Amino acid sequence: MESYGTIRIKLDEIIKKAGISKNKLSHRAEMQRSQINHYCNNEITRLDIDVLARICTVLECDISDLLEFVPPEN
């Protein structure tokens, strides 16, 4: 099977840089804490654009700050 690479979610890094707690992000972005943990641990298989927009708004970041394309290894 051909590998196309993957998308890495950098939410954990952004949260640390912003100095905001997961609980505060959860409240401000109207998300469950468990959902934030899934994003922080890259355990998401389908990205929800509404959730991404809320995260970017609360953390005042761009989508390119949050997501990174990791090319396939040759």
Buried (B, 14 or more C-beta within 10 A) or exposed (E): EEEEEEEEBBBBBBBEEBEBEBEEBBEBBEBEEEBBBBBBEBEBEEBEEEBBEBBBEBBEBEEEBBBEEEEEEE
